[in-house]
Amino acid sequence: MAEAIPIRGPRADRARRVADVLRQQIHAAAYLDELPTESELAAEFSVSRNAIREALGILKDEGLIDRGPKVGTHVAQRKYDHRIDSLLGLKEAFKHVGEVRNEVRAAMPVVAPPAVASRLQLEPGEQAVFIERLRYLGDLPLSLDLTYLTPDIGTQILDHTLENPLETQDLFALIELVSGHRLGSASLALEAIPADAHSAATLQVPDGSALLMLERLTSLDDGRPVDLEYIRMRGDRITMSGHLIRSKP
């Protein structure tokens, strides 16, 4: 095996490279609790201990690790992995982690905004059903979901949830139940946004914290769009992953 060649360049660049690898290892549970020592990490990454200290400082500021003299460096919290290569509701995605529950903040017919009506293939001025949920994993608020449903699907869901409360159910399962169709596919867009004051208070994070904003338009297996969602997720507690296949040129 070739001899390791130390990485050159500004220390901040080296620290960032180390932090990126360590962050992924923490997410993948490569460290059950304690991270290797600074000396061990310096040897592993072929950088100085100062670069390692700077990398660990980055992760500490992100809240991923705790460290102190004589106690070493320990994992403080892990993010929950939400896959984006499968069409799953939050309850389905995290069933192996814990119980997902919903605080239903609104559930009512509304006149669909023109852009929403267009995405859901509704006529201008036609009603949709709007549902807003604050979604918890245990006692931790994870996401704030704003959903617009086509009127036929949404009205049936509102009727169904009169006897079976929405607090413990995923909308995806309800859509399939009331429509008699399987969900087929979804188009999505993902971006990072700062938390506005209201979203920050609702999700219990500081103002300006990084949120993952997911816009998802979901269709039935016959291709009809029925569900348009705007989902704000806590960037400090959720990471997105998926399996991608390179398309042919």
N, C-alpha and C positions, 0 to 999 in steps of 0.2 A: 504494500500500500504506500502511496506517495506521502512524503512528509507534509504535515499541515503547514500552510503558509499563513501567517498572521494577516488579518484583514486590515488594510491601511485606510487612511482618510480621517476626517474629523471624528472625535470621540462621540459626538452626538449622533452621527450617522451609524457608527458601530453599535451604540446603545440601542438605537431604534431597531436595527436588524435583529439584535438579540431579543428585545422585547416582543417583536412580532412572533418569533418562534416560540418563546416561552408562553405567550398568551394562548397560542393554539394548543400547546401541550397541557395547559391548565384546563382549557375547555374540554380536551379529550381525556381528562382524568389520568394523565400520565403520572401526576404527582397526587397521591392520595391525601397527603397533608403537607409534609415538609419538603421544600425544594432543596436541591443540592447546595453545598456551601459556595461562597463566592469563588474560592480557589478552584473548586471542581467545575463550576460554570465557566470560569476564565479559560481553563484548559479545554473544555468541551467546545467552546466557540472561538478559541484562539484569539482572544482579546485580553486587555488588561482588566485587573480587578476594578479599576475606576470606571471602565465602561460597563462592567457588570453592575456596579452600584447604581449607575445612572439608569440602566435598563430596569432594574428592580424598583427604582424610584418612580419610573413611568407607570409600572404596574400597580404600585402602591397608591399612586394618585388616582388610578382608575378604580380602586377599591377591590382589586382582585387578590391582593396579598397583604399580609401584615408582616412586619419585621421589626426586630429590636435586638439590642445587645444581649448576648448570652442565651437568647431564645431562638435565634435563627429566623428563617423566612418560611412562612406558612400560608397556605391557601386560605383566603378570607371568605370568598364566595365563588360559586360557579354560575355560569350562565346556563339557561335552559335552551336546548337545541330545538329550533323550529325548522323543519325541512320544507323547502319550497319546490321540491320535485314531486310531491304528492299532494293531492287535493284533499286536505284534512281540516276539520274544524279544530279549534284550540283544545276542546275536551278530548277529541280523538288523539291529537298530537301528543298530549301530555298525560295520557291515561296511565303510563308506567311511572310517572313522577308523583302525582297526587291528584286531589280532587279539584276540578275546575268548576267554579260557580259564577253566576251572573248577578250583578245588581242591575236590574232593568230600570233605566232612567227615563225612557220614553218608549211608547209602542202605540202608534196611531196612524191613521190615513193623513196624508199631506198632498198638496199639489206638487208634483215633481218639478224641481227646477229644470229649466230647458236642457242643460247639459246632461242631467240625470235621465230625463225622458229620452233623449237621443240615444244614450248608451243602452237603455233598457228597451229600446224600440217601441216607446209609447208615443201616443199622439200629444202634441203641445197642449198643456193645460190638464192632461190626464192625471189622476191621482196615483200615487204609489203608497206603500206602507213603509213608514220610517220606524226603525228600532234602534235605540241607543243603549249599549250595555257597557258597564264597567266590569271587567273580567278578572277574577281572582284565582290564583293558585294557592289554596289554603287561605292564609290571611294576607298574602302578598298581592297587591294590585299590579297586574301585568299589562293590561291593554285596555284602551278605550275604543270601542267599536261603534261606528255609525254606519247603519245598513239601510239601503233602499231596496224594497222588494216589489216585483210586479204586482198589480192589484189582485189578480186572481190567486196567486200563491200567498201573498201577504195576508189577505183577508181570511183565508183558510187557516193560516198559522195563528192569527189572533183568535179565531173561534176555538181552535184546538187548545190553545194555552189558557182558556178560561177554566178548564178542568185540570190541565197538566201544566203547571207554571213553567215559564221560560227560564226561571232561575237556575235550573239544573240541566238544561237541554242545549244542544248545539243546533244552530239554525240549519246547517247542512242536512242533518238527519231529518229535521222537520220538513224541509223542502222536499226531500225524497218521499217522505211519508204522505204528505198531502197531495203531491203532484202525481204519484204513481210512476215517476221516472227516476232513473239514476242521474246524478250529476255527471256531466261529461268532461268539461274542461274549463279552464279559467285563464284570462290574461291578467298580468299583474305588472305593477310598477312599484319600485322600492326606492326610497330616498331617506336621507337623514335630515331631520328638522330640529330646531331648538324648541323646547317646551314653552309654550305661552303660559302666562300666570295661571289661567284656569285649568289647563291640562296638567300643569305641574302639581297644583294642589290636589287634583283628582287622583293622579297617579302616585302622589306622595314622593315627589322628587323635587330638587331645587329648581327654581326658575332658570330657564335656559339650558337645562340638561338635554343631552342628546336623546332624541326619540327616533325610532324607526317608523316611518310612515309608509304603510302598504295600501295601495289602491288595487282592488281585485274585482274583476267582473267575471262572474261565474255563470255558466250556461248548463242547461240540461243536456242529456245525451243526444237529443234531437237538434242541438245547436241553438236553442232559444235562450237568450240571456234573461236571467230572472233575479239576480242578486248582485248589487253594486255596493261594495264596502270601502270605507275609509277607516283604516285601523292604525291607531297610534300605540306603539309598543315601547316599553322601557328598554332603551339601548343598554342600560347597565345590567339587565337581567336576561335578555334574550339574544341569541346569536342565530343567524340564518345559515343553513347549509343545504347542499343538494348535490346530485350526481348529474353531470352534463356530458353529452355526447357531441363530438365535433361533427357538424354537418358537412356534406360534400360541397366543394366550391361550385 
